[in-house]
């Protein structure tokens, strides 16, 4: 009974403890009534300070599906990221253990309405409320308390609904930039503005809703061109120049609150290019020298400029000439200056002053904008475009017979002139006087001066003078001293016009067009009164074979014109021209005969001769005829060859520097009798050749400063002869390998067939000195035996008997017949010890 009482006491105490423990969660009163059991649930905990509320449930309801740990209250920090845990709860399944339908429990409603939360499943009965990230939880601007209605349902349709209250807690946040400033901002400022305010950076502290606490602003990236005040104002500290480069600046701005929290953003400041730079001229030339009589449209200058504001892109500059002139015009877009009208150095104002000054204006836009000016000068140079002419062509002079010798009879300079404005173009002289019998009577002194002097006897009664009728005719031509060497005009024809009206008026002839070229503006001349057409300069068939002239006849009332065609006949008047015209060559003293010297060749051309008409010859300087050309005729290309060796040791040659004058004549295709009559032209080429002696050769010349040529000779490997060292190396390796293999075979044969040692238990068969002789004899016999024709070791090993020896089966050598001893090959007479 005692043990039973003790057990009962223990059971009673345990039951009492269990009842007390369960009463904290649920207080059940086992009173029997018609309404079932009375249950007090934890929901009464929310009724703080209120009387307890009892619910009357049935037994079946006590076992139904319901949410555990709900209703409840939980906290979550503002600005929490998605999937942040808010509250964990469980589902108590019904007695039938029907599972929860997939997708449940879920939040079916909230107050206020929000999508910031969702329910995640941890297991079949455990769940968790987390943030969804669809809405930002902001303590300062949004609701702080959310009542979430969580609904659950199982397979049999049993449901439960509970409320979870979520409170949003405040977190100290860093400042925020206003608008798009948080994502970065690009700022644009014009170049050239004064340093000062650029932009006001604005930010706010979410915790400071009244905006009373100031924020601090800083520039993180150091910059010499910018600074920022503590209130966020961005200033420039320098004046920006777009053309100086560095047109974009990257700045990092940071803002901090009173708690030290900070945030930063990027500012990119771009410098805008404005039209603030004047164009700059880039053409370096300021003074241009041009020839007169250039045809209109000829480009004589190219003015270029650039706009620093348009650097890196195509500039659109406009050019103009501000100086009033009649001679030049400028392309407005390109700046090229062209001849607008005739430039006659010998007429009007250009004869007095050949300098033309122009001011060129360039601007970067038609109206306004920037502009620049430059002064350029053109100097018109005179050319020999006017032949010498005389106001009188026929002179008649009466000379008394007693006139003294040396008397000047006529000075043609007083009647002739050259209209060119500058020397030597306006200079002229006279040809040697010609005439029958006049050479002994008259002379031009000095030559070419045009002064005719009496040098002979003028006795009127002199028979020689009587035979000539005491009249002498002298013909003298006047000509220019500068190219193109105009001479007295040559008559080529005449033009005649008639006027049928009465009374007839005088007719004036002129050349209205044609008869000119760029090099020679005036090739033909017409007598304005008689219509005689003359050639005033030398015509070139190769340049212009045909001239078409338009001759105009004019009287006081009418004008008529006619076309005249002048054909220039071909003549061999062009010299051969060769390239190179001169050259310097060096050759070694031991150069082989027939070698082309430094691959030198002449390539010649002639405008009026065939390539096969050239003939080559070397004039002065080819001492001892060491040099020649091949081919010497019949080709326009010829090579310089060494014709004979140099001999300085025998004193036959003494010249080390040769100066050759090469003649190229275009008469190769002419026969002998034609050469005497034909006009032949000859071109020249100058060659300087230096012979390089051996280093030991002493040049017997007068010492003087000169260039010393040092020739080093050394064996050089040619890449084309790669196979030579390869074959030598390969052959050497093969021979070396063969030699080594033979030595190895010989050593093996000696070791195998002549083991000159006695067994441990026996004495040597011969003496030591005899043993070596036997080994040599063994080697000799072995060589002789192996060389026997038709014999082999395998066929004769049983019956081979040579000089008293026999081969023993299974042995490694020869054995003597006596006593069967194994040893070296030795004669039988020496086999006994």
Secondary structure, DSSP 4 states (H G I P E B T S, - for coil): -HHHHHHHHHHHHHHHHHHHHHHTT-EEE----TT-EEEE-GGGGGSTTS----EEE-HHHHTS-EEES-SEEEEEETTPPTT-EEEEEEEE--TT-PPBPTT-SEEEEEES---SEEEEESSSSEEEEEE-SSS---TTTS-SEEEEEEEEEBTTS-EEEEEEEEEEEP--PPPEESGGGGG-EEEEEETTPPS-EEEE--EE-TT-TT--S--EEEESS--SSEEE-TTSEEEE-S---GGGS--EEEEEEEEE-TTS-EEEEEEEEEEEP-S-S--EE-----EEEEETTPPTT-EEEE--EE-GGGTTS----EEEE-S--SSEEE-TTT-EEEE-S---TTSHHHHH--EEEEEEEEESSSSSS-EEEEEEEEEEEP---S--EES-S-------TTPPTT-EEEEGGGTEE---SSTTTT-EEEPPPB-TTTTTTEEESSTTS-EEEE-S---TT-HHHHHTTT----B--EEESSTT---SPEEEEE------SSS----EEEEEE-S--SS-S--EEE-TTT-EEEE-S---TTT-SEEEEEEEEE-SS-EEEEEEEEEPPP------EEESSEEEEEEETTPPTT-EEEEEEEEEE-TTS-GGG-EEEE-TT-GGG-EEEES-BS-SEEEEEE-S---TTTTS---SEEEEEEEEES-TTS-HHHHHHS---EEEEEEEEEEEPPTTPPP-S-----PPP---------GGGHHHHHHHHHHHHHHHHHHHHHHHHHHHHHHHH------TTS--SS-HHHHHHHHHHHHHHHHHHHTSTT--HHHHTTT-EETTEEEPTT-SSEEESSTT-B-S---GGG---
